[in-house]
Amino acid sequence: MSHTATARLQTRDLAIGHGGKVLLHNINLSLPPGSLTALMGINGIGKSTLLRTLAGLQQPLQGAVLLNDQDLHAMPAARRAEKLAVVLTGRPPAGLLDVQTLVALGRHPWTDRWGRTTPNDQAVVEQALVRTGAAHLRHRLIGTCSDGEIQKVLLARALAQDTPVLLLDEPTAFLDLPNRSAVVRTLRTVARQEGRTVLFSTHDLQLAMDLCDHLLLLRGGEGAWQGLPAAAMASGQLARMFSGSGVTFDPAAGTHRFLP
Protein backbone atom coordinates (compact mmCIF):
# COMPACT_ATOMS: atom_id res chain seq x y z
CA MET A 1 0.00 0.00 0.00
CA SER A 2 1.42 3.37 -1.01
CA HIS A 3 1.57 6.19 1.52
CA THR A 4 2.02 8.90 -1.10
CA ALA A 5 -0.57 11.67 -1.05
CA THR A 6 -0.61 15.04 -2.75
CA ALA A 7 0.91 17.98 -0.91
CA ARG A 8 1.57 21.64 -1.56
CA LEU A 9 4.79 23.11 -0.21
CA GLN A 10 4.78 26.88 0.37
CA THR A 11 6.89 29.57 2.00
CA ARG A 12 5.69 32.75 3.63
CA ASP A 13 8.09 35.74 3.79
CA LEU A 14 10.96 33.26 4.16
CA ALA A 15 14.51 34.43 4.86
CA ILE A 16 17.38 31.92 4.73
CA GLY A 17 21.04 32.03 5.67
CA HIS A 18 23.71 30.96 8.16
CA GLY A 19 24.65 32.30 11.58
CA GLY A 20 22.22 35.17 11.31
CA LYS A 21 23.62 36.26 7.92
CA VAL A 22 20.80 36.47 5.39
CA LEU A 23 21.45 35.01 1.94
CA LEU A 24 17.95 35.56 0.53
CA HIS A 25 14.80 37.06 1.97
CA ASN A 26 11.16 37.69 1.07
CA ILE A 27 10.88 34.24 -0.52
CA ASN A 28 7.24 33.49 -1.23
CA LEU A 29 6.82 30.39 -3.33
CA SER A 30 4.25 27.69 -3.89
CA LEU A 31 5.14 24.23 -5.20
CA PRO A 32 1.98 22.42 -6.33
CA PRO A 33 1.44 18.67 -6.37
CA GLY A 34 1.96 16.87 -9.64
CA SER A 35 4.71 19.17 -10.83
CA LEU A 36 8.49 19.09 -11.35
CA THR A 37 10.34 22.31 -10.51
CA ALA A 38 14.01 23.06 -11.23
CA LEU A 39 15.81 25.28 -8.74
CA MET A 40 18.51 27.36 -10.42
CA GLY A 41 21.01 30.07 -9.49
CA ILE A 42 24.70 30.83 -9.55
CA ASN A 43 27.06 29.10 -7.11
CA GLY A 44 26.80 30.44 -3.57
CA ILE A 45 23.41 32.07 -4.06
CA GLY A 46 21.71 29.77 -1.53
CA LYS A 47 20.22 26.82 -3.42
CA SER A 48 21.41 24.18 -0.94
CA THR A 49 20.49 26.40 2.02
CA LEU A 50 16.97 26.84 0.64
CA LEU A 51 16.57 23.09 0.10
CA ARG A 52 17.77 22.32 3.63
CA THR A 53 15.37 24.93 5.04
CA LEU A 54 12.46 23.57 3.01
CA ALA A 55 13.33 20.07 4.27
CA GLY A 56 13.23 21.14 7.92
CA LEU A 57 16.95 20.48 8.37
CA GLN A 58 17.79 24.15 8.88
CA GLN A 59 15.77 26.81 10.68
CA PRO A 60 14.57 29.82 8.70
CA LEU A 61 15.92 33.19 9.77
CA GLN A 62 12.45 34.61 9.24
CA GLY A 63 9.07 33.49 7.95
CA ALA A 64 7.76 29.95 7.62
CA VAL A 65 7.71 26.82 5.48
CA LEU A 66 4.22 25.39 5.15
CA LEU A 67 3.22 21.90 4.08
CA ASN A 68 -0.50 21.74 3.42
CA ASP A 69 -0.80 24.95 5.49
CA GLN A 70 1.00 23.41 8.49
CA ASP A 71 4.31 24.73 9.81
CA LEU A 72 6.89 22.19 8.61
CA HIS A 73 9.44 23.14 11.28
CA ALA A 74 6.89 22.57 14.05
CA MET A 75 6.34 18.96 12.94
CA PRO A 76 8.10 16.13 14.82
CA ALA A 77 10.96 14.68 12.77
CA ALA A 78 9.15 11.35 12.43
CA ARG A 79 6.13 13.04 10.90
CA ARG A 80 8.29 15.07 8.52
CA ALA A 81 9.88 11.82 7.35
CA GLU A 82 6.42 10.60 6.32
CA LYS A 83 5.82 13.75 4.32
CA LEU A 84 9.13 14.66 2.77
CA ALA A 85 12.22 12.91 1.40
CA VAL A 86 15.45 14.76 0.72
CA VAL A 87 18.61 13.90 -1.24
CA LEU A 88 21.60 16.07 -0.38
CA THR A 89 24.97 16.25 -2.10
CA GLY A 90 27.89 14.11 -0.97
CA ARG A 91 28.48 10.43 -0.38
CA PRO A 92 26.64 8.76 2.51
CA PRO A 93 28.78 7.37 5.38
CA ALA A 94 27.67 3.85 4.56
CA GLY A 95 30.66 2.08 3.08
CA LEU A 96 29.90 -1.27 4.74
CA LEU A 97 26.24 -1.32 3.63
CA ASP A 98 25.18 -2.82 0.35
CA VAL A 99 22.99 -0.86 -2.05
CA GLN A 100 19.77 -2.75 -1.35
CA THR A 101 20.14 -2.27 2.40
CA LEU A 102 20.72 1.47 2.00
CA VAL A 103 17.71 1.87 -0.27
CA ALA A 104 15.60 -0.13 2.18
CA LEU A 105 16.43 2.46 4.87
CA GLY A 106 14.04 4.71 2.99
CA ARG A 107 11.22 2.55 4.35
CA HIS A 108 12.09 3.47 7.95
CA PRO A 109 9.10 5.84 8.45
CA TRP A 110 6.74 2.98 7.63
CA THR A 111 8.31 0.00 9.44
CA ASP A 112 7.59 -1.18 12.97
CA ARG A 113 9.72 -0.27 16.00
CA TRP A 114 12.23 -2.99 15.15
CA GLY A 115 12.61 -1.78 11.56
CA ARG A 116 11.28 -4.99 10.07
CA THR A 117 10.25 -4.81 6.42
CA THR A 118 7.14 -6.42 4.98
CA PRO A 119 6.70 -7.89 1.50
CA ASN A 120 5.13 -4.56 0.52
CA ASP A 121 8.21 -2.68 1.75
CA GLN A 122 10.43 -5.01 -0.23
CA ALA A 123 8.31 -4.48 -3.35
CA VAL A 124 8.60 -0.69 -2.98
CA VAL A 125 12.39 -1.00 -2.64
CA GLU A 126 12.57 -3.20 -5.72
CA GLN A 127 10.48 -0.74 -7.73
CA ALA A 128 12.73 2.15 -6.65
CA LEU A 129 15.86 0.26 -7.71
CA VAL A 130 14.36 -0.51 -11.11
CA ARG A 131 13.04 3.01 -11.71
CA THR A 132 16.41 4.59 -11.05
CA GLY A 133 18.42 2.10 -13.07
CA ALA A 134 20.19 0.86 -9.94
CA ALA A 135 18.83 -2.70 -9.77
CA HIS A 136 22.09 -4.17 -11.07
CA LEU A 137 23.91 -2.56 -8.13
CA ARG A 138 21.77 -4.15 -5.41
CA HIS A 139 24.51 -6.38 -3.97
CA ARG A 140 27.37 -3.88 -4.33
CA LEU A 141 28.87 -2.29 -1.24
CA ILE A 142 28.26 1.45 -1.13
CA GLY A 143 31.98 2.05 -0.74
CA THR A 144 32.66 0.44 -4.14
CA CYS A 145 30.13 2.56 -6.06
CA SER A 146 31.15 5.50 -8.22
CA ASP A 147 29.82 9.00 -7.55
CA GLY A 148 27.37 8.61 -10.42
CA GLU A 149 26.13 5.27 -9.11
CA ILE A 150 25.71 6.80 -5.63
CA GLN A 151 23.46 9.47 -7.12
CA LYS A 152 21.14 6.79 -8.48
CA VAL A 153 21.15 4.87 -5.20
CA LEU A 154 20.28 7.94 -3.11
CA LEU A 155 17.46 8.76 -5.51
CA ALA A 156 16.20 5.18 -5.13
CA ARG A 157 16.22 5.53 -1.34
CA ALA A 158 14.19 8.75 -1.60
CA LEU A 159 11.65 7.10 -3.93
CA ALA A 160 11.40 4.13 -1.56
CA GLN A 161 10.51 6.54 1.26
CA ASP A 162 7.26 7.10 -0.66
CA THR A 163 6.57 10.67 0.45
CA PRO A 164 4.39 13.30 -1.22
CA VAL A 165 7.31 15.75 -1.40
CA LEU A 166 10.76 15.14 -2.87
CA LEU A 167 13.62 17.65 -2.50
CA LEU A 168 16.91 16.92 -4.25
CA ASP A 169 20.18 18.83 -4.33
CA GLU A 170 21.83 18.37 -7.75
CA PRO A 171 20.70 14.76 -8.30
CA THR A 172 22.22 14.75 -11.80
CA ALA A 173 25.73 15.68 -10.67
CA PHE A 174 28.42 13.20 -11.80
CA LEU A 175 26.07 11.66 -14.39
CA ASP A 176 26.62 11.62 -18.15
CA LEU A 177 24.05 13.21 -20.47
CA PRO A 178 21.87 10.12 -21.06
CA ASN A 179 21.72 9.37 -17.33
CA ARG A 180 21.02 13.02 -16.45
CA SER A 181 18.10 12.95 -18.83
CA ALA A 182 16.87 9.61 -17.44
CA VAL A 183 16.92 10.89 -13.85
CA VAL A 184 14.98 14.06 -14.69
CA ARG A 185 12.45 12.07 -16.71
CA THR A 186 12.00 9.73 -13.74
CA LEU A 187 11.38 12.71 -11.46
CA ARG A 188 8.89 14.12 -13.94
CA THR A 189 7.08 10.79 -14.12
CA VAL A 190 6.73 10.41 -10.33
CA ALA A 191 5.55 14.01 -10.08
CA ARG A 192 2.92 13.81 -12.79
CA GLN A 193 1.71 10.23 -12.44
CA GLU A 194 1.78 10.04 -8.64
CA GLY A 195 0.89 13.64 -7.81
CA ARG A 196 4.12 14.29 -5.93
CA THR A 197 5.68 17.71 -5.38
CA VAL A 198 9.24 17.52 -6.70
CA LEU A 199 11.92 20.23 -6.49
CA PHE A 200 15.54 19.69 -7.52
CA SER A 201 18.50 22.00 -7.94
CA THR A 202 20.51 21.87 -11.13
CA HIS A 203 22.99 23.78 -13.27
CA ASP A 204 21.75 22.06 -16.45
CA LEU A 205 19.70 24.82 -18.05
CA GLN A 206 18.72 22.85 -21.14
CA LEU A 207 17.34 19.89 -19.19
CA ALA A 208 15.42 22.27 -16.94
CA MET A 209 13.94 24.13 -19.91
CA ASP A 210 13.02 20.97 -21.81
CA LEU A 211 11.74 18.66 -19.08
CA CYS A 212 10.49 20.71 -16.10
CA ASP A 213 7.07 22.17 -15.45
CA HIS A 214 8.38 25.20 -13.56
CA LEU A 215 11.61 27.03 -12.81
CA LEU A 216 12.51 28.57 -9.46
CA LEU A 217 15.25 31.15 -9.99
CA LEU A 218 17.32 32.58 -7.12
CA ARG A 219 18.76 36.04 -7.75
CA GLY A 220 20.99 37.99 -5.39
CA GLY A 221 19.24 41.07 -4.03
CA GLU A 222 16.02 40.22 -5.81
CA GLY A 223 14.83 37.09 -4.01
CA ALA A 224 13.17 34.28 -5.95
CA TRP A 225 11.23 34.13 -9.21
CA GLN A 226 8.92 31.23 -10.05
CA GLY A 227 7.16 30.45 -13.30
CA LEU A 228 7.03 28.48 -16.53
CA PRO A 229 10.31 27.83 -18.37
CA ALA A 230 9.07 29.70 -21.44
CA ALA A 231 8.10 32.68 -19.27
CA ALA A 232 11.53 32.69 -17.62
CA MET A 233 13.10 33.04 -21.05
CA ALA A 234 10.59 35.48 -22.58
CA SER A 235 10.54 37.82 -19.58
CA GLY A 236 14.30 38.12 -19.41
CA GLN A 237 14.49 36.55 -15.95
CA LEU A 238 17.05 33.97 -17.08
CA ALA A 239 19.17 36.66 -18.72
CA ARG A 240 19.13 38.70 -15.50
CA MET A 241 20.06 35.70 -13.38
CA PHE A 242 23.05 34.85 -15.61
CA SER A 243 24.06 38.46 -16.29
CA GLY A 244 27.82 38.76 -16.69
CA SER A 245 28.36 35.00 -16.87
CA GLY A 246 29.21 34.82 -20.57
CA VAL A 247 25.83 33.33 -21.54
CA THR A 248 23.50 35.24 -23.86
CA PHE A 249 19.79 34.66 -24.33
CA ASP A 250 17.48 35.24 -27.28
CA PRO A 251 13.96 35.48 -25.78
CA ALA A 252 12.30 35.64 -29.20
CA ALA A 253 13.90 32.39 -30.35
CA GLY A 254 13.88 30.83 -26.86
CA THR A 255 17.55 29.92 -27.12
CA HIS A 256 20.80 30.63 -25.30
CA ARG A 257 24.48 30.35 -26.25
CA PHE A 258 27.92 30.80 -24.73
CA LEU A 259 30.04 33.74 -25.77
CA PRO A 260 33.40 32.81 -27.31
C-alpha positions as CSV (number, residue, x, y, z in Angstrom):
1,M,0.0,0.0,0.0
2,S,1.4,3.4,-1.0
3,H,1.6,6.2,1.5
4,T,2.0,8.9,-1.1
5,A,-0.6,11.7,-1.1
6,T,-0.6,15.0,-2.8
7,A,0.9,18.0,-0.9
8,R,1.6,21.6,-1.6
9,L,4.8,23.1,-0.2
10,Q,4.8,26.9,0.4
11,T,6.9,29.6,2.0
12,R,5.7,32.8,3.6
13,D,8.1,35.7,3.8
14,L,11.0,33.3,4.2
15,A,14.5,34.4,4.9
16,I,17.4,31.9,4.7
17,G,21.0,32.0,5.7
18,H,23.7,31.0,8.2
19,G,24.7,32.3,11.6
20,G,22.2,35.2,11.3
21,K,23.6,36.3,7.9
22,V,20.8,36.5,5.4
23,L,21.4,35.0,1.9
24,L,18.0,35.6,0.5
25,H,14.8,37.1,2.0
26,N,11.2,37.7,1.1
27,I,10.9,34.2,-0.5
28,N,7.2,33.5,-1.2
29,L,6.8,30.4,-3.3
30,S,4.3,27.7,-3.9
31,L,5.1,24.2,-5.2
32,P,2.0,22.4,-6.3
33,P,1.4,18.7,-6.4
34,G,2.0,16.9,-9.6
35,S,4.7,19.2,-10.8
36,L,8.5,19.1,-11.4
37,T,10.3,22.3,-10.5
38,A,14.0,23.1,-11.2
39,L,15.8,25.3,-8.7
40,M,18.5,27.4,-10.4
41,G,21.0,30.1,-9.5
42,I,24.7,30.8,-9.5
43,N,27.1,29.1,-7.1
44,G,26.8,30.4,-3.6
45,I,23.4,32.1,-4.1
46,G,21.7,29.8,-1.5
47,K,20.2,26.8,-3.4
48,S,21.4,24.2,-0.9
49,T,20.5,26.4,2.0
50,L,17.0,26.8,0.6
51,L,16.6,23.1,0.1
52,R,17.8,22.3,3.6
53,T,15.4,24.9,5.0
54,L,12.5,23.6,3.0
55,A,13.3,20.1,4.3
56,G,13.2,21.1,7.9
57,L,17.0,20.5,8.4
58,Q,17.8,24.2,8.9
59,Q,15.8,26.8,10.7
60,P,14.6,29.8,8.7
61,L,15.9,33.2,9.8
62,Q,12.5,34.6,9.2
63,G,9.1,33.5,8.0
64,A,7.8,30.0,7.6
65,V,7.7,26.8,5.5
66,L,4.2,25.4,5.1
67,L,3.2,21.9,4.1
68,N,-0.5,21.7,3.4
69,D,-0.8,25.0,5.5
70,Q,1.0,23.4,8.5
71,D,4.3,24.7,9.8
72,L,6.9,22.2,8.6
73,H,9.4,23.1,11.3
74,A,6.9,22.6,14.0
75,M,6.3,19.0,12.9
76,P,8.1,16.1,14.8
77,A,11.0,14.7,12.8
78,A,9.2,11.3,12.4
79,R,6.1,13.0,10.9
80,R,8.3,15.1,8.5
81,A,9.9,11.8,7.3
82,E,6.4,10.6,6.3
83,K,5.8,13.7,4.3
84,L,9.1,14.7,2.8
85,A,12.2,12.9,1.4
86,V,15.5,14.8,0.7
87,V,18.6,13.9,-1.2
88,L,21.6,16.1,-0.4
89,T,25.0,16.2,-2.1
90,G,27.9,14.1,-1.0
91,R,28.5,10.4,-0.4
92,P,26.6,8.8,2.5
93,P,28.8,7.4,5.4
94,A,27.7,3.9,4.6
95,G,30.7,2.1,3.1
96,L,29.9,-1.3,4.7
97,L,26.2,-1.3,3.6
98,D,25.2,-2.8,0.3
99,V,23.0,-0.9,-2.0
100,Q,19.8,-2.7,-1.4
101,T,20.1,-2.3,2.4
102,L,20.7,1.5,2.0
103,V,17.7,1.9,-0.3
104,A,15.6,-0.1,2.2
105,L,16.4,2.5,4.9
106,G,14.0,4.7,3.0
107,R,11.2,2.5,4.4
108,H,12.1,3.5,7.9
109,P,9.1,5.8,8.5
110,W,6.7,3.0,7.6
111,T,8.3,0.0,9.4
112,D,7.6,-1.2,13.0
113,R,9.7,-0.3,16.0
114,W,12.2,-3.0,15.1
115,G,12.6,-1.8,11.6
116,R,11.3,-5.0,10.1
117,T,10.3,-4.8,6.4
118,T,7.1,-6.4,5.0
119,P,6.7,-7.9,1.5
120,N,5.1,-4.6,0.5
121,D,8.2,-2.7,1.8
122,Q,10.4,-5.0,-0.2
123,A,8.3,-4.5,-3.3
124,V,8.6,-0.7,-3.0
125,V,12.4,-1.0,-2.6
126,E,12.6,-3.2,-5.7
127,Q,10.5,-0.7,-7.7
128,A,12.7,2.1,-6.6
129,L,15.9,0.3,-7.7
130,V,14.4,-0.5,-11.1
131,R,13.0,3.0,-11.7
132,T,16.4,4.6,-11.1
133,G,18.4,2.1,-13.1
134,A,20.2,0.9,-9.9
135,A,18.8,-2.7,-9.8
136,H,22.1,-4.2,-11.1
137,L,23.9,-2.6,-8.1
138,R,21.8,-4.1,-5.4
139,H,24.5,-6.4,-4.0
140,R,27.4,-3.9,-4.3
141,L,28.9,-2.3,-1.2
142,I,28.3,1.5,-1.1
143,G,32.0,2.0,-0.7
144,T,32.7,0.4,-4.1
145,C,30.1,2.6,-6.1
146,S,31.2,5.5,-8.2
147,D,29.8,9.0,-7.6
148,G,27.4,8.6,-10.4
149,E,26.1,5.3,-9.1
150,I,25.7,6.8,-5.6
151,Q,23.5,9.5,-7.1
152,K,21.1,6.8,-8.5
153,V,21.2,4.9,-5.2
154,L,20.3,7.9,-3.1
155,L,17.5,8.8,-5.5
156,A,16.2,5.2,-5.1
157,R,16.2,5.5,-1.3
158,A,14.2,8.8,-1.6
159,L,11.7,7.1,-3.9
160,A,11.4,4.1,-1.6
161,Q,10.5,6.5,1.3
162,D,7.3,7.1,-0.7
163,T,6.6,10.7,0.4
164,P,4.4,13.3,-1.2
165,V,7.3,15.8,-1.4
166,L,10.8,15.1,-2.9
167,L,13.6,17.6,-2.5
168,L,16.9,16.9,-4.3
169,D,20.2,18.8,-4.3
170,E,21.8,18.4,-7.7
171,P,20.7,14.8,-8.3
172,T,22.2,14.7,-11.8
173,A,25.7,15.7,-10.7
174,F,28.4,13.2,-11.8
175,L,26.1,11.7,-14.4
176,D,26.6,11.6,-18.1
177,L,24.1,13.2,-20.5
178,P,21.9,10.1,-21.1
179,N,21.7,9.4,-17.3
180,R,21.0,13.0,-16.5
181,S,18.1,12.9,-18.8
182,A,16.9,9.6,-17.4
183,V,16.9,10.9,-13.9
184,V,15.0,14.1,-14.7
185,R,12.5,12.1,-16.7
186,T,12.0,9.7,-13.7
187,L,11.4,12.7,-11.5
188,R,8.9,14.1,-13.9
189,T,7.1,10.8,-14.1
190,V,6.7,10.4,-10.3
191,A,5.5,14.0,-10.1
192,R,2.9,13.8,-12.8
193,Q,1.7,10.2,-12.4
194,E,1.8,10.0,-8.6
195,G,0.9,13.6,-7.8
196,R,4.1,14.3,-5.9
197,T,5.7,17.7,-5.4
198,V,9.2,17.5,-6.7
199,L,11.9,20.2,-6.5
200,F,15.5,19.7,-7.5
201,S,18.5,22.0,-7.9
202,T,20.5,21.9,-11.1
203,H,23.0,23.8,-13.3
204,D,21.7,22.1,-16.4
205,L,19.7,24.8,-18.0
206,Q,18.7,22.8,-21.1
207,L,17.3,19.9,-19.2
208,A,15.4,22.3,-16.9
209,M,13.9,24.1,-19.9
210,D,13.0,21.0,-21.8
211,L,11.7,18.7,-19.1
212,C,10.5,20.7,-16.1
213,D,7.1,22.2,-15.4
214,H,8.4,25.2,-13.6
215,L,11.6,27.0,-12.8
216,L,12.5,28.6,-9.5
217,L,15.3,31.1,-10.0
218,L,17.3,32.6,-7.1
219,R,18.8,36.0,-7.7
220,G,21.0,38.0,-5.4
221,G,19.2,41.1,-4.0
222,E,16.0,40.2,-5.8
223,G,14.8,37.1,-4.0
224,A,13.2,34.3,-6.0
225,W,11.2,34.1,-9.2
226,Q,8.9,31.2,-10.0
227,G,7.2,30.4,-13.3
228,L,7.0,28.5,-16.5
229,P,10.3,27.8,-18.4
230,A,9.1,29.7,-21.4
231,A,8.1,32.7,-19.3
232,A,11.5,32.7,-17.6
233,M,13.1,33.0,-21.1
234,A,10.6,35.5,-22.6
235,S,10.5,37.8,-19.6
236,G,14.3,38.1,-19.4
237,Q,14.5,36.5,-15.9
238,L,17.0,34.0,-17.1
239,A,19.2,36.7,-18.7
240,R,19.1,38.7,-15.5
241,M,20.1,35.7,-13.4
242,F,23.0,34.8,-15.6
243,S,24.1,38.5,-16.3
244,G,27.8,38.8,-16.7
245,S,28.4,35.0,-16.9
246,G,29.2,34.8,-20.6
247,V,25.8,33.3,-21.5
248,T,23.5,35.2,-23.9
249,F,19.8,34.7,-24.3
250,D,17.5,35.2,-27.3
251,P,14.0,35.5,-25.8
252,A,12.3,35.6,-29.2
253,A,13.9,32.4,-30.3
254,G,13.9,30.8,-26.9
255,T,17.6,29.9,-27.1
256,H,20.8,30.6,-25.3
257,R,24.5,30.4,-26.2
258,F,27.9,30.8,-24.7
259,L,30.0,33.7,-25.8
260,P,33.4,32.8,-27.3
